[in-house]
């Protein structure tokens, strides 16, 4: 399968996951789907294919040089650019999944952070970190109530 086709499929493949997390965060299907690692297995497979198909001795050597001009010239190669983009898709979705799961666990609002993460991963991560801090600092009872699990049986006193 040509890398350009894999690139196009990967771009479309991630969209339903983002839509579920942003639009239907509390839906049981969303929780089940986002609890799975299978989407990352598929995306990592696409990344590995792109990486292996674009790696040759010259590009391997160029990747050892972290000079910005060298890296920029590497990304002028369409195969390397496609592979790099798939890398962004995988990592942004992984971070978005973490934000989603943390929001479900803590009750912290995540829609804005997920939308930012979809388009600019690190900004979404920072947004979630700040939102979590603000929520804990100024609205601690709301997040504490989300985290408190009610015990089925009250604690029994022990005989001394």
PEDA-V939571 format. One record per residue. N is the residue number from 1. RES is the residue in three letters. PHI is phi in degrees with one decimal (NA if undefined). OMEGA is omega in whole degrees, -180 to 180 (NA if undefined). D_LAST is the distance of its C-alpha to the last C-alpha in whole Angstrom. Layout:
N;RES;PHI;OMEGA;D_LAST
N;RES;PHI;OMEGA;D_LAST
This chain:
1;UNK;NA;-179;72
2;UNK;-67.5;-177;73
3;UNK;-59.9;180;71
4;UNK;-61.7;177;72
5;UNK;-66.5;177;71
6;UNK;-61.9;177;68
7;UNK;-57.3;-179;68
8;UNK;-64.8;179;69
9;UNK;-64.1;-180;66
10;UNK;-60.8;179;63
11;UNK;-60.9;180;64
12;UNK;-80.1;-176;64
13;UNK;-56.4;-175;61
14;UNK;-75.8;-172;59
15;UNK;-60.6;179;60
16;UNK;-61.2;179;58
17;UNK;-65.9;177;55
18;UNK;-63.4;-180;55
19;UNK;-61.0;179;56
20;UNK;-62.0;-178;53
21;UNK;-65.1;-176;51
22;UNK;-83.2;-173;53
23;UNK;-91.5;-176;54
24;UNK;-131.8;-172;51
25;UNK;-65.0;-176;48
26;UNK;-95.9;-179;46
27;UNK;-66.5;-178;48
28;UNK;-59.4;179;46
29;UNK;-61.8;179;49
30;UNK;-60.2;-180;49
31;UNK;-61.5;179;45
32;UNK;-67.2;-178;46
33;UNK;-62.8;-177;49
34;UNK;-76.4;174;48
35;UNK;-79.7;-178;45
36;UNK;-92.4;175;47
37;UNK;-96.6;-176;49
38;UNK;-57.8;177;52
39;UNK;-59.0;-179;54
40;UNK;-75.3;175;53
41;UNK;-64.1;180;54
42;UNK;-63.1;-180;58
43;UNK;-66.5;178;58
44;UNK;-64.6;176;58
45;UNK;-61.8;177;60
46;UNK;-63.7;179;63
47;UNK;-63.5;-180;62
48;UNK;-61.2;178;62
49;UNK;-60.7;-180;65
50;UNK;-63.6;180;67
51;UNK;-62.2;-178;66
52;UNK;-66.4;-177;67
53;UNK;-77.7;-179;70
54;UNK;-103.8;-178;71
55;UNK;-90.9;172;70
56;UNK;-137.6;-177;73
57;UNK;-55.9;-179;74
58;UNK;-67.7;-180;75
59;UNK;-69.8;177;72
60;UNK;-60.4;178;70
61;UNK;-66.3;-179;71
62;UNK;-63.8;179;72
63;UNK;-67.9;177;68
64;UNK;-77.7;179;67
65;UNK;-98.4;-177;69
66;UNK;-91.8;175;67
67;UNK;-64.9;-176;70
68;UNK;-57.1;-180;70
69;UNK;-62.5;179;74
70;UNK;-66.5;179;73
71;UNK;-62.8;179;70
72;UNK;-61.6;179;72
73;UNK;-68.6;176;75
74;UNK;-61.0;-178;72
75;UNK;-76.4;171;71
76;UNK;-78.6;175;75
77;UNK;-80.2;-177;75
78;UNK;-56.3;180;74
79;UNK;-66.3;179;72
80;UNK;-71.3;178;70
81;UNK;-63.3;178;70
82;UNK;-63.2;179;69
83;UNK;-65.4;177;66
84;UNK;-62.6;179;65
85;UNK;-65.5;177;64
86;UNK;-62.0;175;62
87;UNK;-57.7;178;60
88;UNK;-60.6;-179;60
89;UNK;-58.9;-179;59
90;UNK;-63.3;-174;56
91;UNK;-70.4;178;55
92;UNK;-64.8;178;55
93;UNK;-65.5;179;54
94;UNK;-64.0;178;51
95;UNK;-66.9;177;50
96;UNK;-60.8;177;50
97;UNK;-61.8;179;48
98;UNK;-62.3;178;45
99;UNK;-59.0;180;46
100;UNK;-59.0;-178;46
101;UNK;-63.4;177;43
102;UNK;-64.7;177;41
103;UNK;-63.0;177;42
104;UNK;-65.4;-177;41
105;UNK;-72.3;-172;37
106;UNK;-101.0;-175;37
107;UNK;83.4;178;40
108;UNK;-75.5;-180;42
109;UNK;-64.7;-173;46
110;UNK;-126.1;-173;48
111;UNK;-54.1;-178;51
112;UNK;-65.3;-180;53
113;UNK;-67.8;178;51
114;UNK;-66.5;178;52
115;UNK;-62.6;177;56
116;UNK;-64.1;-178;56
117;UNK;-64.0;178;55
118;UNK;-59.0;-175;57
119;UNK;-97.2;-177;60
120;UNK;-154.7;-172;59
121;UNK;-38.2;-178;56
122;UNK;-62.0;177;55
123;UNK;-68.0;176;55
124;UNK;-66.1;177;53
125;UNK;-62.6;179;50
126;UNK;-61.1;178;51
127;UNK;-58.8;180;51
128;UNK;-67.6;178;47
129;UNK;-60.7;180;46
130;UNK;-66.7;179;47
131;UNK;-61.5;178;46
132;UNK;-63.1;179;43
133;UNK;-61.5;180;43
134;UNK;-62.0;-180;44
135;UNK;-61.2;-180;42
136;UNK;-70.3;-177;39
137;UNK;-76.2;-172;40
138;UNK;-106.2;-180;42
139;UNK;-133.3;-172;40
140;UNK;-63.1;-178;36
141;UNK;-65.8;180;35
142;UNK;-67.9;-180;37
143;UNK;-75.6;177;36
144;UNK;-64.1;179;33
145;UNK;-62.6;179;33
146;UNK;-67.2;-175;35
147;UNK;-87.5;-175;32
148;UNK;-76.5;175;29
149;UNK;-98.2;180;28
150;UNK;-83.8;-180;26
151;UNK;-73.1;179;23
152;UNK;-68.7;179;24
153;UNK;-127.8;179;21
154;UNK;-67.0;179;19
155;UNK;-63.6;180;15
156;UNK;-97.7;177;12
157;UNK;-67.2;179;9
158;UNK;-95.9;176;6
159;UNK;-81.3;-180;4
160;UNK;-103.0;NA;0
